[in-house]
Amino acid sequence: MKKRSRTGSFILYTLLSIWALICIFPFYWMFTTSFKRPLDVNRVPRYIPFVDYQPVLDHWKFLLVDEQSKTVRYFRNSLIAASASCVLSVVIGSMAGYGLSRFRYNWRRIGWKNDNIAFWIISQRFLPPAAVVIPFLLFFNFFRLIDTHGGLILAYTMFNLPFSVWIMRDFFNSLPIDLEESARVDGATRWQTFVRIVLPLAAPGLVTVALFSFIFAWNEFLFALMLTNFEAITMPVYLAGMKSTKGIDWWYISALTLIMVTPVMLIGLFLQRYIVRGLAAGALKG
């Protein structure tokens, strides 16, 4: 039995190691490519620095020194849009999710109750962005929100809210209501109970919603492309424009991609335990 167990563990870890290499290799390729000369990139594959090729810092210098103003501006635009929409999604989504979890609604005219409302909210996330981008463009143009941070924040928040409300509703359903009732008996208002008791207990769910909302807004491309011209251009749009008349500049794209994914990767690594707890707790009780 022990021999079978060891064999099974060996096979499992071997498969996991192979899968880990498959997942890590694209990042290694981008990292090495960002230090290669164009001639080394266009030749046969070269992966080992100082053996297959001589690393250079020219591409990083181009992005961080020569084109510093553009890189910093577009990075700042992405950070503003993603952070603001993340905060709004968490604030509004937590309040809406709490309302659907603790209050009972009954729209008798159409026969809708809490579950129907919640499903209608999450169904808005099923819409493909390409189907609504033209109405968004016309609406934003009418209110002069094109190429503004406010326009991107509004668009990203609207797309993040269905997911935020759904996750927070399920998470609040998994929390015991006894603590809230005890606080209400002691004289706390509904708002005080929500802020001082419910939200601290819901921290894993809040972190989960915040991270997913931030990642969506940070990586979003279609609306950033259609709703911006110059001032509010984000990193994905800047990355997609990294193409010269000679072809695709893979070395610049690799360096810029590493700059773009680093903040999200660091946030994910630091908040990983909260994400697992949040998704698991929200799935226990619907």
C-alpha positions, 0 to 999 in steps of 0.5 A: 500500500505504501509503495502504491501511495508513493507511486501515486504521489510521484505521478501526481507531483510530476504532472503538477510540475509539468503543468507549473512549467507550462504556466510559468514558461510564457512569463519566462519567455517575456522576461528573456525577450525583454532583454534580447536584441531584435536580432536575437528574437528573430533568430532561432529560439534562445532562452538562456541569458549569457549563453544563447544571447547577451542581455541588453537594457535598451528596451527597458531604457526606451520605456522607462527613460525615453518614453517615460512620460507615456508609460507613466501616464498610461500606467497612472490612467489604468491605476486610477480607473481600476482603483476607483471602479474597484472601490465603487464596486465594493461599496455599492456591491456590499450594500446591495448584496446585504440588502438582498441577503437580509431583507425580503422583497416581493414585486407582486406586479411581476412576481419577483422576489430576492432570488429573481432580483439577484439572478436578473442582476448577474444576468447583466454580466452575461451580455458580451461587451461588444453588444453594448459598446456602441450604445455606451459610445453614444451615451458617453459622447452625449454627456461628454465622458469620452476620453475621461477618467470618469467615463472609464470608471463609470463603465468599469463599475457598471460591469463589475457591479453584477459580479460584486452584488452576487458574490457579496449576497452569497457571502452574507448568506453564509454569515450567522445572523445571531450577532446582528440580532444581538447588536440590534438588541443592544441598541445598535442601528442597522447601519452600525450593525452593518459597518461594525459587525458584518463588514469585518466578518465579510473581509474575505468576500470584500477582498475577493470582490475587490481583486476581481473587480480590479483585475477586470478593470486593469485588463479591460481593452475594448471599452478603453479602446472605444472610449479614450482618444489620448488623455485617458488611454490605459495600459492595454491600449498602449500595449496593443499599439506597440507595433511599428512599420517593420512589424511587431516589436516583441521586445517592447511588448514583453517589457511593457507586459511585465510592467503591466502584470506585475502589480496584479501578480503581487496583489494576488500573491499577497491576498491569495488566502483571502480570495480562497476563503472568500470564494469558499465561504460564499459557495457554502450557502446560497 
